[in-house]
């Protein structure tokens, strides 16, 4: 009896912790998407090979994948692979492209 309750408690905690982490990832990805939308299109070729539209597609895809993994596919076994790919795309934008865009557009750099 006690073991069954412990297993149920563990599964409940795991489910809610998983949802919290997924929503935190979604917030980060939406922030990256909104930041990409507000940048000037002519600055993207200066800082890298991808255009603004390509970054918007990548980040929008990341948001869609995370939304599907969090809301529609909560029992999908390999969804962590898709979540990691989505957050990696947003992290590359936020940690590499965004500071370079700030350097190009206003010269201040940094965050």
C-alpha positions in Angstrom: 0.0 0.0 0.0 2.7 2.4 1.0 4.8 1.6 -2.1 1.8 2.2 -4.4 1.2 5.6 -2.8 4.9 6.5 -3.1 4.9 5.5 -6.8 1.7 7.6 -7.4 3.3 10.5 -5.6 6.5 10.2 -7.7 4.5 10.1 -10.9 2.5 13.2 -9.9 5.6 15.1 -9.0 7.3 14.0 -12.2 4.4 15.1 -14.3 4.1 18.6 -12.7 7.8 19.2 -12.8 7.9 18.2 -16.4 5.1 20.6 -17.2 6.9 23.5 -15.4 10.2 22.8 -17.3 8.3 22.6 -20.6 6.5 25.9 -20.0 9.8 27.6 -18.9 11.4 26.4 -22.2 8.4 27.8 -24.0 8.8 31.2 -22.4 12.4 31.3 -23.4 11.6 30.4 -27.0 8.7 32.9 -27.3 11.1 35.6 -26.0 13.7 34.7 -28.6 10.9 34.7 -31.3 9.7 38.2 -30.2 13.2 39.5 -30.1 13.8 38.2 -33.6 10.7 39.9 -34.9 11.8 43.3 -33.5 15.2 43.2 -35.2 16.1 44.9 -38.4 16.2 42.5 -41.4 19.3 44.2 -42.9 21.5 43.4 -39.9 21.1 39.6 -40.1 23.4 39.1 -43.2 26.1 41.1 -41.5 26.2 38.8 -38.4 25.8 35.4 -40.0 24.7 33.3 -42.9 21.0 33.1 -42.1 18.4 35.7 -42.9 15.8 37.1 -40.6 13.1 35.0 -42.2 15.1 31.8 -41.7 15.6 32.6 -38.0 11.9 33.4 -37.7 11.1 30.0 -39.2 13.5 28.2 -36.9 12.3 29.9 -33.8 8.6 29.5 -34.8 9.3 25.8 -35.4 10.9 25.6 -31.9 7.8 27.2 -30.3 5.5 24.9 -32.2 7.5 21.8 -31.2 7.6 22.8 -27.6 3.9 23.5 -27.5 3.1 20.2 -29.1 5.4 18.3 -26.7 4.0 20.1 -23.7 0.3 20.1 -24.5 -0.5 17.5 -27.1 2.1 14.8 -26.5 2.7 14.6 -22.8 3.1 10.9 -22.9 5.4 10.7 -25.9 8.5 8.8 -24.9 11.1 10.5 -27.1 9.8 14.1 -26.7 12.9 15.1 -24.8 14.9 14.9 -28.0 12.5 17.3 -29.7 12.5 19.6 -26.7 16.3 19.7 -26.6 16.5 20.5 -30.3 14.0 23.3 -29.9 15.7 24.9 -26.9 19.1 24.6 -28.6 17.8 26.7 -31.5 16.5 29.4 -29.2 19.8 29.3 -27.2 21.9 29.7 -30.3 19.8 32.7 -31.3 19.9 34.3 -27.8 23.6 33.6 -27.0 25.2 34.1 -30.4 23.0 36.0 -32.9 21.3 38.4 -30.5 24.5 40.0 -29.1 26.0 40.2 -32.6 22.8 42.0 -33.7 23.1 44.5 -30.9 26.7 45.2 -31.8 25.7 45.8 -35.4 22.6 47.9 -34.8 23.6 50.3 -32.0 27.2 49.5 -31.2 26.7 48.9 -27.4 27.1 45.2 -27.5 26.5 42.9 -24.5 23.0 42.1 -23.3 
